[in-house]
Amino acid sequence: MASSISAKALMLLHSRGDRCLRFPLKNGVEFEHSENLGMITRVRATGGNSLGTDEDKDGSEGVFGAINKKRNKVLALQKDLLQQVVEIKKLVSSEKSDNILESEVNSISYELGNKPLTNKSSPKNASTRSDNAVKNQNENIASPNSAYSSKGSVKAPFVGTNGSFNEAKGGDAKTPPEMASYWIHLNEKLEDKAHETIRPDTLLALFANGTEHLNLEVENQESVSESAPVESEGETEIPPPLAGTNVMNVILVAAECAPWSKTGGLGDVVGSLPKALSRRGHRVMVVTPRYGNYAEGQDTGVRKTYRVDGHDEEVRYFHAYIDGVDFVFVDSPFFHHLEHNIYGGSRLDILKRMVLFCKAAVEVPWHVPCGGVCYGDGNLAFIANDWHTALLPVYLKAYYRDQGLMKYTRSVLVIHNIAHQGRGPVDDFFFVDLPEHHMDLFKLYDPIGGDHFNIFAAGLKTADRVVTVSHGYAWELKTSEGGWGLHRIIKDNDWKLRGIVNGIDNKDWNPRFDVHLKSDGYTNYSLETLSSGKGQCKAALQKELGLPIRDNVPVIAFIGRLDQQKGVDLIAEAIPWLMSQDVQLIMLGTGRPDLEHMLRQFESQHHDKIRGWVGFSVKMAHRITAGSDILLMPSRFEPCGLNQLYAMNYGTVPVVHAVGGLKDTVQPFDPFNESGLGWTFESADSGKLSHALGNCLLTYREYKKSWEGLQKRGMTQDLSWDNAAQLYEEVLLAAKYQW
Ligand SMILES: Nc1ncnc2c1ncn2[C@@H]1O[C@H](COP(=O)(O)OP(=O)(O)O[C@H]2O[C@H](CO)[C@@H](O)[C@H](O)[C@H]2O)[C@@H](O)[C@H]1O
């Protein structure tokens, strides 16, 4: 046996849970590993005194002293690193370079061992480490009881112990022997990494399961960030408060993630909420399918096989580290070339895709090294999104937690839209690969179709917590109209439901920095330059779309999916009245063919006033939001709605149907008190829409001061994700301590 053991071997042993093995470490110390506990239980001086246990107190001081010294060294090093982060951020912002965004600073990697700081990363070339270096290590970690491994039977996948090297027992304080082994492990880890780059968050991850030491480093971090607000392009950005002792490992799992894949608001949320959680100090990952050949993602070399519909399907895992978040892309021929048709194909095609994706996602924290270190399954919460990933909480429970694996991992399911549920005939159950006694989770009685199979139902019952994207929608979900057949299940689980209003990405959707406003006559603008800047954008939009360029005509916009939800038909009914007004109407959308046809018809019938852009164009969505005066959102239901938030951030006044998140976020204008943010109407009715829009147009034309007030109030709200991230953190914590 060698006289020392590497962190790699240590992880390996830990992951395999070998029975009471003893290994000598450097500095005359050895550790003992117990299979039963699946962790290092004892550390000894080679003289024979065991350390950190009650019966062997005598020998403990020397080695603990050494460990403490190491620990203090690491803390000092980390403090130094954090200081350097702040200094680099200051340096970058002082250059005020357009193309250096804060995101790049966040992805700067730091070398350990007092080496000079080097910038090796950018969002375009985001992965900073040699993931191949950890590839072999990872391959060697036996997929602990890979529930779906090609080698194991799906029906009996549960043997052995969990392989997570950083599992926190109960997620709480460590016992002295654990602390000792922990610091020895850390020491080994750092020695291993002495010649590699290591990210600050990886360093944090090494601390993530302790308590005392964690408090210390968080205090250090807080003192640094409080004293030095981050500047971004001349604007002082106060960093959000840190999670402190509540810091967790968080993995968002979703079928789409902007900017790589997006069909609507879900993609935006998954692209931005994780960054806000990371800013609070959590270690955050997004797992999403690799639909295309994304430049940022690097092959980790990790390959795993999962069973879908009786076949073994191999997945590969790609990885990128951007803006403090690990993005893991699950690659399989199942997903290829679907970036423009994510939910396309037959019902069974989609179901099989999501089965494979959820199976592959649940094991990411075991297999995929991020920053050189797997997340492990202690102190970990998954956030699944909508029905596409609602199988994840079910798999987590049925295949892992109920079998004594991933015992401390929790799941939160977010409802972005209950109208899509993953329904099918009861026999679809056999595709999800679960023992038959789980069938009742999925069975739902429908007054029209009788019993059917429903994935969302199973996810809602199984998840530890459920979030939806506004308070209004949380209430609506419990009504028979709003719950779309799931209201009873949601009511039964009301205790674990919470509404949290979405935020917006304040860099992507900010008129000051918007990259889509930098050409073709558009311009960036802010509150100070609102009138001139927005005016210029309006003229550029009219020019680009071939509408008469007129400053005094109100430009009304609609952006969204063309379907029943978004209430496009209400706009259609209001067209005769609207065309009697001096207005311009711009509609951007894609969806139901009959509604797409309708948009084209409107444009040809009223060519001097209407533009109907059929298609999905992120650039046009930004330009229309900037160049319009009014945004129309007559949605029949709207769980949150992002477009009205984007609109207000751009000084564009919303007129909305008062439902769900629209009601929560658009306070009606009160002309007597000069308060409010826009106009609302109470029912999905074209007459009501015309009435509200009529009042809005009157204010635009006749009451300029009131109009400016509406714009300014909209622009000065704090719509950032930071508030929502703090509330998500509360939910994650509630889940963590739920048994
Ligand atoms: N043709 C087009 N071209 C370019 N961009 C287009 C577009 N059509 C839509 N978009 C963009 O897609 C997003 C739509 O987001 P929404 O939140 O308004 O609705 P969606 O119904 O997709 O999301 C669901 O999830 C979100 C997130 O939780 C909830 O806010 C919402 O209420 C719920 O229905 C916006 O970024 C918008 O600009």
The ligand as a Tripos MOL2 file, in Angstrom:
@<TRIPOS>MOLECULE
LIG
   38    41     1     0     0
SMALL
NO_CHARGES

@<TRIPOS>ATOM
      1 N1        -42.7640   34.2540  -31.7130 N.pl3     1 LIG1
      2 C1        -41.8930   34.5280  -30.7950 C.ar      1 LIG1
      3 N2        -40.6660   34.9520  -31.1160 N.ar      1 LIG1
      4 C2        -39.7590   35.2230  -30.1540 C.ar      1 LIG1
      5 N3        -39.9810   35.1060  -28.8440 N.ar      1 LIG1
      6 C3        -41.1930   34.6730  -28.4900 C.ar      1 LIG1
      7 C4        -42.2010   34.3720  -29.4110 C.ar      1 LIG1
      8 N4        -43.2830   33.9480  -28.7390 N.ar      1 LIG1
      9 C5        -42.9750   34.0030  -27.4490 C.ar      1 LIG1
     10 N5        -41.7130   34.4350  -27.2940 N.ar      1 LIG1
     11 C6        -40.9640   34.6050  -26.0640 C.3       1 LIG1
     12 O1        -41.2610   33.4960  -25.2160 O.3       1 LIG1
     13 C7        -41.4100   33.9610  -23.8970 C.3       1 LIG1
     14 C8        -42.8360   33.7760  -23.4890 C.3       1 LIG1
     15 O2        -42.9040   33.7590  -22.1300 O.3       1 LIG1
     16 P1        -44.2670   33.8110  -21.3230 P.3       1 LIG1
     17 O3        -43.8990   33.7230  -19.9030 O.co2     1 LIG1
     18 O4        -44.9790   35.0470  -21.6680 O.co2     1 LIG1
     19 O5        -45.1350   32.5990  -21.8330 O.3       1 LIG1
     20 P2        -45.1280   30.9900  -21.9310 P.3       1 LIG1
     21 O6        -46.5610   30.6860  -22.0800 O.co2     1 LIG1
     22 O7        -44.2400   30.5150  -22.9820 O.co2     1 LIG1
     23 O8        -44.5570   30.4350  -20.5560 O.3       1 LIG1
     24 C9        -45.0960   29.6480  -19.4710 C.3       1 LIG1
     25 O9        -44.0340   29.6530  -18.4950 O.3       1 LIG1
     26 C10       -43.6490   30.9460  -18.1290 C.3       1 LIG1
     27 C11       -42.4450   30.8090  -17.2170 C.3       1 LIG1
     28 O10       -42.7880   30.4100  -15.9590 O.3       1 LIG1
     29 C12       -44.7820   31.7010  -17.4860 C.3       1 LIG1
     30 O11       -44.3600   33.0460  -17.2760 O.3       1 LIG1
     31 C13       -45.9930   31.7030  -18.4040 C.3       1 LIG1
     32 O12       -47.0930   32.3160  -17.7600 O.3       1 LIG1
     33 C14       -46.3190   30.2850  -18.8130 C.3       1 LIG1
     34 O13       -47.4360   30.2340  -19.6840 O.3       1 LIG1
     35 C15       -40.9560   35.3920  -23.8960 C.3       1 LIG1
     36 O14       -39.5780   35.4850  -23.7010 O.3       1 LIG1
     37 C16       -41.3130   35.8410  -25.3100 C.3       1 LIG1
     38 O15       -40.5850   36.9340  -25.7340 O.3       1 LIG1
@<TRIPOS>BOND
     1     1     2 1
     2     2     3 ar
     3     2     7 ar
     4     3     4 ar
     5     4     5 ar
     6     5     6 ar
     7     6     7 ar
     8     6    10 ar
     9     7     8 ar
    10     8     9 ar
    11     9    10 ar
    12    10    11 1
    13    11    12 1
    14    11    37 1
    15    12    13 1
    16    13    14 1
    17    13    35 1
    18    14    15 1
    19    15    16 1
    20    16    17 2
    21    16    18 1
    22    16    19 1
    23    19    20 1
    24    20    21 2
    25    20    22 1
    26    20    23 1
    27    23    24 1
    28    24    25 1
    29    24    33 1
    30    25    26 1
    31    26    27 1
    32    26    29 1
    33    27    28 1
    34    29    30 1
    35    29    31 1
    36    31    32 1
    37    31    33 1
    38    33    34 1
    39    35    36 1
    40    35    37 1
    41    37    38 1
@<TRIPOS>SUBSTRUCTURE
     1 LIG1         1 GROUP 0 **** ****
